[in-house]
């Protein structure tokens, strides 16, 4: 028995039907890691077997699945950019429709709210909730424009610009809400 055959049999693996090592042209070290080694099963391979049935039989995880996927800053910022765009669209449209539907104008409601005991904190929080998505979306849009110019694609630059966008948007949002 060859070295490859010994390695595969010790691991409970077998060469896929119809394949030989000469056809694969791989070294013994690469051979063990290739997909040509199949797990030995007591069931014969069924050509009619469905995708999900085969994956269940082979005990394969769904990939990428949120329970096994490690979130990265770049993916979180991408989803946040899209979410802030949707939120801004919804909030601005909802505010405009709400102001049209209410019997009084905006200054009337603002005066009522600011004269209440917790009015200042509520107004600051509301302004912060409105300012952060706008400023984040704007700052991350500038980051995307830099990418359109072909700048900032290195891993270190991606993370640096990502953290910079988060810091700038948070600081400017707090400053805008404090006005």
C-alpha positions as CSV (number, residue, x, y, z in Angstrom):
1,X,0.0,0.0,0.0
2,X,1.3,3.5,-0.9
3,X,2.0,6.2,1.6
4,X,-1.1,8.0,0.5
5,X,-3.2,4.9,0.8
6,X,-1.9,4.4,4.3
7,X,-2.6,8.0,5.4
8,X,-6.1,7.8,4.0
9,X,-7.0,4.5,5.5
10,X,-5.7,5.7,9.0
11,X,-8.0,8.7,8.7
12,X,-10.9,6.7,7.5
13,X,-10.7,8.3,4.1
14,X,-10.8,6.8,0.6
15,X,-9.9,8.1,-2.9
16,X,-12.9,9.3,-4.9
17,X,-14.1,6.7,-7.4
18,X,-12.2,6.9,-10.7
19,X,-9.4,9.2,-9.5
20,X,-5.8,8.3,-9.2
21,X,-2.8,10.2,-7.8
22,X,-1.3,10.6,-11.2
23,X,-4.5,12.3,-12.4
24,X,-4.5,14.7,-9.4
25,X,-0.8,15.5,-9.7
26,X,-0.4,16.4,-6.1
27,X,2.2,15.8,-3.5
28,X,1.5,13.5,-0.6
29,X,1.3,16.5,1.8
30,X,-1.3,18.3,-0.4
31,X,-3.2,15.1,-1.0
32,X,-4.6,14.7,2.5
33,X,-6.0,18.2,2.4
34,X,-7.7,17.9,-1.0
35,X,-11.4,17.2,-1.5
36,X,-10.6,14.0,-3.4
37,X,-10.4,12.2,-0.1
38,X,-13.9,11.5,1.0
39,X,-15.2,10.4,4.4
40,X,-16.0,6.8,4.3
41,X,-19.7,6.2,4.9
42,X,-21.7,3.1,5.3
43,X,-24.2,4.6,2.8
44,X,-23.5,4.6,-0.9
45,X,-23.3,7.9,-2.7
46,X,-26.7,8.8,-4.1
47,X,-26.9,11.0,-7.2
48,X,-30.5,11.8,-6.4
49,X,-29.6,13.1,-2.9
50,X,-30.5,16.7,-2.4
51,X,-28.2,19.5,-1.4
52,X,-29.5,19.9,2.2
53,X,-29.8,16.1,2.7
54,X,-26.2,15.6,1.7
55,X,-25.0,18.4,4.0
56,X,-27.0,17.0,6.9
57,X,-25.6,13.5,6.2
58,X,-22.0,14.8,6.1
59,X,-22.7,17.0,9.2
60,X,-21.6,20.1,7.4
61,X,-22.3,23.5,9.0
62,X,-24.2,26.2,7.1
63,X,-21.5,28.6,6.0
64,X,-21.2,31.5,6.6
65,X,-23.6,31.2,9.5
66,X,-23.9,34.0,12.1
67,X,-23.1,31.6,14.9
68,X,-19.8,30.6,13.5
69,X,-18.9,33.9,11.6
70,X,-16.6,36.3,13.3
71,X,-17.8,39.9,12.7
72,X,-15.2,42.2,11.3
73,X,-15.1,46.0,11.6
74,X,-15.5,46.4,7.8
75,X,-18.6,44.3,7.6
76,X,-20.2,46.0,10.6
77,X,-19.5,49.4,9.1
78,X,-20.9,48.4,5.8
79,X,-24.1,47.2,7.3
80,X,-24.3,50.3,9.5
81,X,-23.8,52.5,6.5
82,X,-26.8,50.9,4.7
83,X,-28.8,50.9,7.9
84,X,-28.2,54.6,8.5
85,X,-29.2,55.4,4.9
86,X,-32.5,53.6,5.4
87,X,-33.0,55.1,8.8
88,X,-32.4,58.6,7.6
89,X,-34.8,58.2,4.7
90,X,-37.5,56.8,7.1
91,X,-36.9,59.3,9.9
92,X,-37.0,62.3,7.6
93,X,-40.0,61.1,5.6
94,X,-41.8,60.2,8.9
95,X,-41.0,63.6,10.4
96,X,-42.2,65.5,7.4
97,X,-45.5,63.5,7.1
98,X,-46.0,63.9,10.9
99,X,-45.5,67.6,10.8
100,X,-48.0,67.9,7.9
101,X,-50.6,65.8,9.8
102,X,-50.3,67.6,13.2
103,X,-52.6,70.6,13.9
104,X,-49.7,72.9,15.2
105,X,-46.3,73.8,13.7
106,X,-43.0,72.4,14.9
107,X,-42.0,75.5,17.1
108,X,-45.2,75.0,19.1
109,X,-44.3,71.4,20.0
110,X,-40.6,72.4,20.6
111,X,-41.7,75.1,23.1
112,X,-43.9,72.6,24.9
113,X,-41.2,70.0,25.2
114,X,-38.4,72.4,26.2
115,X,-40.6,73.9,29.0
116,X,-41.1,70.4,30.6
117,X,-38.8,69.4,33.5
118,X,-36.9,66.7,31.4
119,X,-37.2,68.7,28.1
120,X,-33.5,69.6,27.8
121,X,-32.4,66.0,28.2
122,X,-35.1,64.7,25.8
123,X,-34.2,67.3,23.2
124,X,-30.4,66.6,23.4
125,X,-31.1,62.8,23.1
126,X,-33.4,63.4,20.1
127,X,-30.9,65.6,18.4
128,X,-28.1,63.1,19.0
129,X,-30.3,60.2,17.6
130,X,-30.9,62.3,14.5
131,X,-27.4,63.7,14.2
132,X,-25.4,60.5,14.5
133,X,-26.8,58.6,11.6
134,X,-26.5,61.6,9.3
135,X,-22.9,62.5,10.3
136,X,-21.9,58.8,10.2
137,X,-23.4,58.3,6.8
138,X,-21.8,61.5,5.5
139,X,-18.3,60.6,6.9
140,X,-18.5,57.0,5.7
141,X,-19.6,58.3,2.3
142,X,-16.4,60.3,2.1
143,X,-14.5,57.1,3.0
144,X,-16.3,55.4,0.1
145,X,-15.3,58.2,-2.2
146,X,-11.7,57.7,-1.3
147,X,-12.1,54.0,-2.2
148,X,-13.5,55.0,-5.5
149,X,-10.2,56.8,-6.1
150,X,-8.4,53.6,-5.3
151,X,-7.1,54.8,-1.9
152,X,-7.2,53.1,1.5
153,X,-7.5,49.4,0.5
154,X,-4.7,48.1,2.8
155,X,-5.9,46.2,5.8
156,X,-4.3,48.7,8.2
157,X,-5.8,51.6,6.3
158,X,-9.2,50.0,6.3
159,X,-9.3,49.6,10.0
160,X,-7.7,53.1,10.6
161,X,-10.3,54.8,8.4
162,X,-13.1,52.8,10.0
163,X,-12.2,53.8,13.5
164,X,-11.7,57.4,12.3
165,X,-15.2,57.4,10.8
166,X,-16.6,56.1,14.1
167,X,-14.7,58.7,16.2
168,X,-15.4,61.6,14.0
169,X,-19.1,60.8,13.7
170,X,-19.5,60.4,17.5
171,X,-17.6,63.6,18.4
172,X,-19.4,65.7,15.7
173,X,-22.8,64.2,16.7
174,X,-22.3,65.1,20.3
175,X,-21.2,68.7,19.3
176,X,-24.2,69.1,17.0
177,X,-26.6,67.8,19.7
178,X,-25.2,70.2,22.2
179,X,-25.9,73.3,20.0
